[in-house]
Amino acid sequence: MHALSELNVTPLLDLCFCLLIIFMIATPVLEQTTNIDLPVATGMPAPAEKNAKKPTTKIIALDKNGVLSFDGKTVTENQLRKLLEPLGAMPETQRPPIRLRCDGAMQYQRIFDLFSICSECKISDVGIDSEIRSSAH
């Protein structure tokens, strides 16, 4: 009968440790999402509007025969540079993203050359498009 009168604190300690861990994880997340109105410095450029229209994505395509095109028009590498230079001169917030669509059989060097051309024209938002491969492959 003496054993039944003692309180088992093990489940209570488990609960306390679980709550401690939850608060340790949740507190940094709450601190990062604090809404703060930051002061505005004079003479600084105004931030872009949140509802500003996103620039249209530009497509550079390279087919299996090595034919290069920019937004559906066949171009040479020099013509591509001339078309990308004005885009690179735009403010970064207005600069359209560039997507590379290259045939899977293309040599890596040719694709890397396209990245280099974009870099020369001061365009950094460049990505590669791909197709989703089914799990059967």
VMD Tcl script that draws the C-alpha trace (Angstrom):
set ca {
  {0.00 0.00 0.00}
  {2.95 2.29 0.57}
  {3.95 2.12 -3.15}
  {0.57 3.45 -4.33}
  {0.81 6.62 -2.27}
  {3.96 7.87 -4.11}
  {3.50 10.14 -7.12}
  {5.17 9.00 -10.35}
  {6.79 12.16 -11.81}
  {8.31 10.54 -14.92}
  {5.39 11.42 -17.24}
  {5.39 14.97 -15.83}
  {9.11 15.34 -16.58}
  {8.55 13.98 -20.11}
  {5.85 16.58 -20.66}
  {8.07 19.39 -19.35}
  {10.94 18.37 -21.64}
  {8.61 18.18 -24.65}
  {7.27 21.67 -23.93}
  {10.79 22.99 -23.48}
  {11.85 21.61 -26.85}
  {8.74 23.02 -28.55}
  {9.41 26.49 -27.15}
  {13.09 26.30 -28.06}
  {12.10 25.61 -31.68}
  {9.18 28.04 -31.86}
  {10.86 31.08 -30.29}
  {13.40 31.78 -33.07}
  {10.65 31.40 -35.69}
  {8.50 33.96 -33.88}
  {11.43 36.37 -33.63}
  {12.08 36.15 -37.39}
  {8.49 36.94 -38.31}
  {8.19 40.08 -36.18}
  {6.53 42.86 -38.17}
  {8.77 45.92 -38.13}
  {8.32 49.22 -39.96}
  {11.88 50.11 -40.91}
  {12.89 53.76 -41.15}
  {13.43 55.25 -44.60}
  {16.77 56.87 -45.40}
  {16.74 60.03 -47.47}
  {18.59 59.95 -50.76}
  {18.16 56.20 -51.14}
  {16.28 54.71 -54.11}
  {12.69 53.76 -53.33}
  {12.01 50.02 -53.03}
  {10.19 48.39 -55.93}
  {6.45 48.19 -55.47}
  {5.20 44.84 -54.23}
  {2.56 44.73 -56.94}
  {4.94 45.74 -59.73}
  {4.52 43.72 -62.89}
  {7.10 40.97 -63.21}
  {9.23 41.20 -66.35}
  {8.52 38.62 -69.02}
  {10.89 35.66 -69.09}
  {13.21 35.52 -72.12}
  {14.00 32.15 -73.66}
  {17.33 31.13 -75.20}
  {16.96 27.81 -77.05}
  {19.63 25.53 -78.44}
  {18.38 22.61 -80.53}
  {20.10 19.30 -81.24}
  {21.66 20.70 -84.42}
  {23.26 23.58 -82.51}
  {20.85 26.20 -83.87}
  {20.53 29.05 -81.37}
  {17.36 31.11 -80.95}
  {16.25 33.96 -78.72}
  {12.51 34.27 -78.05}
  {11.76 32.11 -81.09}
  {14.03 33.97 -83.55}
  {17.16 32.25 -84.88}
  {20.30 34.19 -83.91}
  {24.07 33.84 -83.87}
  {26.10 34.16 -80.66}
  {27.09 37.74 -81.61}
  {23.47 38.68 -82.28}
  {22.52 37.12 -78.94}
  {25.10 39.31 -77.17}
  {23.64 42.41 -78.85}
  {20.13 41.41 -77.77}
  {21.19 40.70 -74.17}
  {23.30 43.85 -73.63}
  {20.28 46.19 -73.29}
  {18.69 43.73 -70.85}
  {21.86 43.70 -68.74}
  {21.83 47.51 -68.67}
  {18.35 47.57 -67.12}
  {17.91 47.99 -63.35}
  {18.08 44.57 -61.71}
  {14.45 44.72 -60.53}
  {13.22 45.25 -64.09}
  {15.59 42.79 -65.75}
  {13.75 39.75 -67.14}
  {14.89 36.29 -66.09}
  {16.57 34.19 -68.78}
  {15.70 30.52 -69.27}
  {17.93 28.19 -71.26}
  {16.18 25.42 -73.15}
  {18.85 23.15 -74.56}
  {18.53 19.78 -76.19}
  {19.59 16.96 -73.87}
  {22.17 15.75 -76.40}
  {24.00 19.11 -76.43}
  {27.56 19.23 -75.20}
  {27.99 20.80 -71.80}
  {30.50 23.29 -73.21}
  {27.89 24.83 -75.53}
  {25.49 25.31 -72.61}
  {28.28 26.77 -70.49}
  {29.09 29.19 -73.34}
  {25.51 30.50 -73.15}
  {25.91 31.08 -69.41}
  {29.14 32.94 -70.16}
  {27.43 35.19 -72.72}
  {24.73 36.06 -70.17}
  {27.40 36.78 -67.57}
  {29.32 39.03 -69.99}
  {26.09 41.00 -70.51}
  {25.69 41.37 -66.70}
  {22.67 39.06 -66.52}
  {22.74 36.80 -63.47}
  {19.17 35.46 -63.31}
  {19.71 32.52 -65.69}
  {18.21 29.07 -65.29}
  {17.91 25.85 -67.25}
  {14.52 24.40 -68.18}
  {13.98 20.66 -68.08}
  {11.23 18.13 -68.41}
  {10.01 16.03 -65.53}
  {11.16 12.45 -65.95}
  {8.60 9.82 -65.04}
  {9.57 7.26 -62.40}
  {9.47 4.48 -65.03}
  {12.84 5.65 -66.47}
}
mol new
graphics top color blue
foreach p $ca { graphics top sphere $p radius 0.5 }
foreach p [lrange $ca 0 end-1] q [lrange $ca 1 end] { graphics top cylinder $p $q radius 0.2 }
display resetview
